[in-house]
Amino acid sequence: MYYIKIPFLLIWRMWFYILLIITVILMSPILLILTIKEEYYPSIWKLVRMWSKVLVYGMGFRLDVEFNETIESDKSYMFCPNHGSLMDPFVLILLSKNPIVFIGKKELVKIPVFGFFYKKIVILVDRSDPKSRKRVYEMAKRRLQNGTSMAIFPEGLVPTENVVLAPYKNGAFSLAIEYKMPIVPQVYYDCKRLFSWDYLKGGPGVFRIRQHKFIETTGLKDTDMESLKQQTYKLMYADLLNDKKYMEDTNQPNNDREFKSPL
């Protein structure tokens, strides 16, 4: 039965890239205009949300979201989801009507067409270059106005299939303290299971998402960064451990399903 499904899975995966390329080409003329000035970013965000909706729903996915706290429209936040799938950024975009600025990896600029607009919209970071990290702070300060938020996948990578949650990098928590933004922990239970980097698994289905209560950073100092990172990690790690489908997908043996932080 599994081998019968393989051709359909490959066609389904191919459809994602066809959908991605077609929509990027169609949006290109509008994006060329909107990326001229940073002031146009709210308009870009509306377009990108429409694009994300086409990609997520066009692949046969649906969202089932639990909000433990509601976003205020005139406030900036630091969104911190777990990362297990190429669909994660599009899901995050769909969840927020207010503009979010992503901190993204420099390597993605190399993707044809997509990379051109990516570098104009995302704040790029080269983690090996201290000057690049300083530039992130300067650009973030300019953009964090009128309810614009930031988003960083704190794992800094898409972990392998058997990893529950990779250790967190410092960037998201350092920036959150610097600009007094509450941390918004978002747990994605199904993105890895339904659309991982393994082309021979997954399929259309429901993405279950939980947006936890925010973790406040007001009054925190740089010296509190590590404890803030630990607090966020433990909250999300424990949540994933309690989800049966997620743990089965990461092939965790039953006797290992207890909190063992790698931080």
VOPAGU-2260 file (C-alpha; in pm, 1 decimal, decimal comma):
REM VOPAGU-2260
SITE   aa  ch    i         X         Y         Z
SITE  MET   A    0       0,0       0,0       0,0
SITE  TYR   A    1     285,9     238,2      90,3
SITE  TYR   A    2     454,0     192,6    -249,8
SITE  ILE   A    3     126,8     267,2    -428,2
SITE  LYS   A    4     114,8     604,4    -249,8
SITE  ILE   A    5     467,9     710,0    -351,5
SITE  PRO   A    6     383,2     838,7    -706,1
SITE  PHE   A    7      93,0    1042,3    -564,4
SITE  LEU   A    8     315,9    1187,0    -290,4
SITE  LEU   A    9     576,8    1292,1    -547,1
SITE  ILE   A   10     313,2    1455,4    -769,6
SITE  TRP   A   11     169,5    1633,6    -463,1
SITE  ARG   A   12     516,7    1758,6    -365,9
SITE  MET   A   13     581,8    1874,1    -720,1
SITE  TRP   A   14     254,5    2067,0    -712,7
SITE  PHE   A   15     386,5    2271,8    -418,3
SITE  TYR   A   16     685,7    2396,1    -618,4
SITE  ILE   A   17     470,8    2462,1    -924,6
SITE  LEU   A   18     231,4    2662,8    -705,8
SITE  LEU   A   19     524,4    2846,4    -545,0
SITE  ILE   A   20     686,5    2942,1    -876,1
SITE  ILE   A   21     362,8    3046,0   -1047,8
SITE  THR   A   22     249,2    3267,5    -759,9
SITE  VAL   A   23     589,5    3433,9    -721,5
SITE  ILE   A   24     597,5    3514,6   -1094,6
SITE  LEU   A   25     243,2    3653,8   -1084,5
SITE  MET   A   26     324,0    3871,9    -781,8
SITE  SER   A   27     656,3    3996,6    -918,5
SITE  PRO   A   28     529,3    4318,9   -1085,4
SITE  ILE   A   29     346,1    4428,1    -769,5
SITE  LEU   A   30     639,6    4331,9    -546,3
SITE  LEU   A   31     880,2    4531,1    -761,9
SITE  ILE   A   32     675,7    4841,6    -683,7
SITE  LEU   A   33     608,4    4769,0    -316,1
SITE  THR   A   34     971,3    4690,8    -230,9
SITE  ILE   A   35    1089,4    5035,3    -344,0
SITE  LYS   A   36    1025,9    5188,4      -0,3
SITE  GLU   A   37    1013,7    5041,6     351,4
SITE  GLU   A   38     696,1    5245,0     414,4
SITE  TYR   A   39     511,7    5008,2     180,7
SITE  TYR   A   40     576,1    4706,9     403,0
SITE  PRO   A   41     217,8    4685,5     544,7
SITE  SER   A   42      92,3    4654,0     186,3
SITE  ILE   A   43     352,8    4387,2     113,8
SITE  TRP   A   44     233,2    4200,0     421,7
SITE  LYS   A   45    -125,7    4186,9     293,6
SITE  LEU   A   46      -2,9    4046,9     -36,7
SITE  VAL   A   47     221,5    3792,0     135,0
SITE  ARG   A   48     -70,0    3677,9     354,7
SITE  MET   A   49    -279,6    3616,1      43,3
SITE  TRP   A   50      14,0    3423,4    -105,2
SITE  SER   A   51      50,9    3213,8     210,2
SITE  LYS   A   52    -319,4    3132,9     206,7
SITE  VAL   A   53    -291,6    3009,1    -152,9
SITE  LEU   A   54       7,3    2787,9     -66,7
SITE  VAL   A   55    -130,1    2642,9     258,6
SITE  TYR   A   56    -485,1    2578,7     141,0
SITE  GLY   A   57    -372,1    2497,2    -212,3
SITE  MET   A   58    -171,4    2205,7     -70,3
SITE  GLY   A   59    -479,0    2071,3     106,9
SITE  PHE   A   60    -394,9    2189,8     458,5
SITE  ARG   A   61    -626,9    2342,8     715,2
SITE  LEU   A   62    -548,4    2522,4    1042,4
SITE  ASP   A   63    -681,6    2432,5    1386,8
SITE  VAL   A   64    -552,3    2704,1    1620,1
SITE  GLU   A   65    -575,4    2742,5    1997,0
SITE  PHE   A   66    -503,4    3097,2    2117,7
SITE  ASN   A   67    -420,0    3117,6    2489,0
SITE  GLU   A   68    -370,3    3494,4    2458,9
SITE  THR   A   69    -473,0    3749,1    2196,0
SITE  ILE   A   70    -240,8    3978,9    2002,5
SITE  GLU   A   71    -296,0    4355,0    2046,1
SITE  SER   A   72    -295,6    4536,8    1712,9
SITE  ASP   A   73     -76,0    4829,0    1824,0
SITE  LYS   A   74     192,0    4627,5    2005,4
SITE  SER   A   75     511,7    4458,2    1884,1
SITE  TYR   A   76     588,9    4094,8    1965,5
SITE  MET   A   77     863,3    3840,1    1912,2
SITE  PHE   A   78     709,8    3527,8    1754,1
SITE  CYS   A   79     901,5    3208,6    1829,2
SITE  PRO   A   80     761,8    2892,8    1663,7
SITE  ASN   A   81     929,2    2552,3    1650,6
SITE  HIS   A   82    1068,6    2467,2    1306,9
SITE  GLY   A   83    1010,8    2136,3    1131,0
SITE  SER   A   84     881,3    2214,2     784,7
SITE  LEU   A   85     901,0    2441,9     482,3
SITE  MET   A   86     537,0    2532,0     555,0
SITE  ASP   A   87     615,1    2687,7     896,4
SITE  PRO   A   88     673,9    3047,1     774,4
SITE  PHE   A   89     354,7    3043,7     567,6
SITE  VAL   A   90     154,2    2917,7     865,3
SITE  LEU   A   91     298,1    3192,2    1086,8
SITE  ILE   A   92     212,6    3457,8     826,4
SITE  LEU   A   93    -146,3    3332,8     804,1
SITE  LEU   A   94    -186,0    3356,5    1181,9
SITE  SER   A   95    -104,9    3728,4    1201,7
SITE  LYS   A   96    -298,7    4012,1    1039,6
SITE  ASN   A   97     -40,1    4257,5    1171,0
SITE  PRO   A   98     291,0    4284,9     979,8
SITE  ILE   A   99     577,8    4065,9    1097,0
SITE  VAL   A  100     939,0    4114,6     994,8
SITE  PHE   A  101    1133,0    3790,8     963,0
SITE  ILE   A  102    1498,0    3744,9    1048,5
SITE  GLY   A  103    1615,2    3511,3     772,0
SITE  LYS   A  104    1921,7    3319,1     665,8
SITE  LYS   A  105    2140,8    3479,9     401,8
SITE  GLU   A  106    2169,3    3152,0     208,4
SITE  LEU   A  107    1807,7    3170,0      79,7
SITE  VAL   A  108    1897,5    3472,0    -135,7
SITE  LYS   A  109    2046,6    3227,6    -387,1
SITE  ILE   A  110    1702,5    3090,3    -485,2
SITE  PRO   A  111    1611,9    3232,9    -831,3
SITE  VAL   A  112    1336,4    3502,5    -838,2
SITE  PHE   A  113    1230,5    3421,8    -479,8
SITE  GLY   A  114    1571,4    3529,1    -349,3
SITE  PHE   A  115    1545,9    3871,4    -513,7
SITE  PHE   A  116    1231,6    3963,7    -318,7
SITE  TYR   A  117    1338,3    3770,2      -8,9
SITE  LYS   A  118    1639,8    3995,1      48,3
SITE  LYS   A  119    1422,4    4306,9      13,7
SITE  ILE   A  120    1158,8    4195,2     264,0
SITE  VAL   A  121    1350,1    3989,0     521,5
SITE  ILE   A  122    1624,7    4115,3     753,2
SITE  LEU   A  123    1918,0    3897,3     652,1
SITE  VAL   A  124    2165,9    3759,7     901,1
SITE  ASP   A  125    2498,0    3585,3     852,5
SITE  ARG   A  126    2551,9    3412,5    1186,8
SITE  SER   A  127    2926,3    3381,5    1125,7
SITE  ASP   A  128    2968,5    3758,6    1089,6
SITE  PRO   A  129    2943,6    3981,9    1402,3
SITE  LYS   A  130    2886,4    4289,1    1180,3
SITE  SER   A  131    2583,7    4117,1    1026,1
SITE  ARG   A  132    2430,9    4061,8    1370,9
SITE  LYS   A  133    2481,8    4431,9    1453,3
SITE  ARG   A  134    2306,1    4525,0    1127,4
SITE  VAL   A  135    2004,5    4314,5    1234,4
SITE  TYR   A  136    1965,8    4529,5    1547,5
SITE  GLU   A  137    1984,0    4852,5    1348,6
SITE  MET   A  138    1728,3    4742,1    1087,0
SITE  ALA   A  139    1495,7    4600,4    1350,7
SITE  LYS   A  140    1487,2    4932,7    1531,9
SITE  ARG   A  141    1371,3    5107,9    1211,8
SITE  ARG   A  142    1095,9    4858,4    1134,7
SITE  LEU   A  143     945,8    4800,5    1479,1
SITE  GLN   A  144     682,2    5071,0    1457,8
SITE  ASN   A  145     302,3    5085,9    1448,3
SITE  GLY   A  146     246,0    4731,0    1569,3
SITE  THR   A  147     503,4    4562,7    1346,3
SITE  SER   A  148     643,7    4250,4    1512,9
SITE  MET   A  149     938,9    4019,6    1455,7
SITE  ALA   A  150     964,7    3645,3    1398,5
SITE  ILE   A  151    1261,0    3415,8    1449,6
SITE  PHE   A  152    1268,4    3036,7    1450,0
SITE  PRO   A  153    1491,2    3010,9    1758,8
SITE  GLU   A  154    1625,4    2665,4    1665,7
SITE  GLY   A  155    1804,7    2837,6    1377,6
SITE  LEU   A  156    1755,0    2534,7    1151,8
SITE  VAL   A  157    1513,3    2258,2    1059,8
SITE  PRO   A  158    1621,4    1970,9    1288,1
SITE  THR   A  159    1639,4    1610,8    1172,4
SITE  GLU   A  160    1328,5    1394,0    1190,6
SITE  ASN   A  161    1413,1    1233,0    1526,2
SITE  VAL   A  162    1478,3    1559,3    1713,8
SITE  VAL   A  163    1191,1    1683,4    1933,0
SITE  LEU   A  164    1320,4    2041,2    1959,6
SITE  ALA   A  165    1671,7    2159,1    1871,9
SITE  PRO   A  166    1863,9    2386,3    2114,5
SITE  TYR   A  167    1774,0    2754,4    2083,9
SITE  LYS   A  168    1999,7    3030,9    1957,0
SITE  ASN   A  169    2023,9    3358,5    2149,0
SITE  GLY   A  170    1907,7    3606,7    1883,8
SITE  ALA   A  171    1530,6    3607,3    1940,8
SITE  PHE   A  172    1564,1    3650,9    2315,6
SITE  SER   A  173    1835,1    3913,9    2296,3
SITE  LEU   A  174    1622,8    4122,0    2056,1
SITE  ALA   A  175    1307,1    4070,7    2264,0
SITE  ILE   A  176    1481,2    4209,7    2572,6
SITE  GLU   A  177    1643,2    4493,4    2375,7
SITE  TYR   A  178    1308,1    4615,4    2237,8
SITE  LYS   A  179    1087,8    4501,8    2529,1
SITE  MET   A  180     877,3    4270,7    2311,5
SITE  PRO   A  181     682,6    3984,7    2470,7
SITE  ILE   A  182     782,0    3638,7    2349,8
SITE  VAL   A  183     497,8    3458,3    2168,0
SITE  PRO   A  184     563,2    3081,7    2186,1
SITE  GLN   A  185     384,5    2901,7    1902,4
SITE  VAL   A  186     385,3    2522,9    1890,4
SITE  TYR   A  187     331,2    2355,9    1552,0
SITE  TYR   A  188     241,4    1991,3    1611,7
SITE  ASP   A  189     180,5    1865,7    1258,5
SITE  CYS   A  190     388,6    2061,7    1005,7
SITE  LYS   A  191     679,6    1817,0    1035,3
SITE  ARG   A  192     450,3    1513,4    1020,1
SITE  LEU   A  193     254,3    1630,0     714,5
SITE  PHE   A  194     518,5    1825,8     520,0
SITE  SER   A  195     872,2    1744,4     631,0
SITE  TRP   A  196    1182,6    1740,2     411,2
SITE  ASP   A  197    1121,0    1369,4     349,5
SITE  TYR   A  198     942,1    1363,3      10,6
SITE  LEU   A  199     807,6    1012,9      73,3
SITE  LYS   A  200     593,4    1097,8     373,3
SITE  GLY   A  201     313,9    1336,1     466,9
SITE  GLY   A  202       1,7    1448,3     286,6
SITE  PRO   A  203    -290,1    1693,6     313,0
SITE  GLY   A  204    -437,1    1733,1     660,6
SITE  VAL   A  205    -489,5    1963,1     958,7
SITE  PHE   A  206    -210,0    2169,9    1113,3
SITE  ARG   A  207    -279,5    2192,5    1486,7
SITE  ILE   A  208    -123,5    2502,0    1642,8
SITE  ARG   A  209    -111,3    2636,4    1995,1
SITE  GLN   A  210     -22,4    2995,9    2073,4
SITE  HIS   A  211      77,4    3000,0    2438,4
SITE  LYS   A  212      42,3    3287,1    2679,9
SITE  PHE   A  213     306,6    3547,3    2615,5
SITE  ILE   A  214     628,7    3567,6    2813,8
SITE  GLU   A  215     688,7    3926,8    2917,3
SITE  THR   A  216    1032,2    4084,6    2884,2
SITE  THR   A  217     965,3    4425,4    3041,1
SITE  GLY   A  218    1225,7    4492,3    3309,5
SITE  LEU   A  219    1461,5    4218,7    3188,8
SITE  LYS   A  220    1829,1    4288,2    3120,0
SITE  ASP   A  221    2088,9    4125,2    2897,1
SITE  THR   A  222    2189,6    3907,5    3190,4
SITE  ASP   A  223    1838,9    3757,4    3190,7
SITE  MET   A  224    1865,1    3639,1    2831,1
SITE  GLU   A  225    1969,1    3283,3    2913,0
SITE  SER   A  226    1689,3    3227,4    3165,3
SITE  LEU   A  227    1434,5    3372,1    2917,5
SITE  LYS   A  228    1560,8    3131,8    2651,6
SITE  GLN   A  229    1541,4    2837,8    2893,5
SITE  GLN   A  230    1188,7    2933,0    3002,6
SITE  THR   A  231    1062,3    2947,1    2644,1
SITE  TYR   A  232    1237,9    2625,8    2545,9
SITE  LYS   A  233    1106,9    2425,9    2841,4
SITE  LEU   A  234     750,7    2544,3    2779,6
SITE  MET   A  235     752,9    2437,2    2414,1
SITE  TYR   A  236     951,9    2118,2    2469,8
SITE  ALA   A  237     710,3    1997,7    2737,4
SITE  ASP   A  238     413,3    2075,5    2513,0
SITE  LEU   A  239     558,7    1870,2    2226,5
SITE  LEU   A  240     636,6    1581,5    2461,7
SITE  ASN   A  241     268,6    1564,5    2555,4
SITE  ASP   A  242     151,3    1536,7    2194,7
SITE  LYS   A  243     124,1    1170,0    2095,3
SITE  LYS   A  244     126,2    1224,4    1717,7
SITE  TYR   A  245     432,2    1449,4    1730,1
SITE  MET   A  246     628,6    1207,6    1947,0
SITE  GLU   A  247     541,2     910,7    1728,6
SITE  ASP   A  248     659,6    1102,7    1425,1
SITE  THR   A  249     997,1    1175,0    1584,9
SITE  ASN   A  250    1028,8     805,1    1675,6
SITE  GLN   A  251    1077,1     864,2    2046,5
SITE  PRO   A  252    1056,3     544,5    2256,9
SITE  ASN   A  253     788,8     555,4    2527,2
SITE  ASN   A  254    1037,6     528,5    2812,8
SITE  ASP   A  255    1222,7     838,3    2688,0
SITE  ARG   A  256     918,6    1065,0    2684,5
SITE  GLU   A  257    1018,5    1284,8    2971,5
SITE  PHE   A  258    1174,1    1629,0    2987,1
SITE  LYS   A  259    1544,2    1611,4    2903,3
SITE  SER   A  260    1648,7    1956,8    2789,9
SITE  PRO   A  261    1950,3    1960,9    2557,9
SITE  LEU   A  262    2020,7    2324,5    2650,3
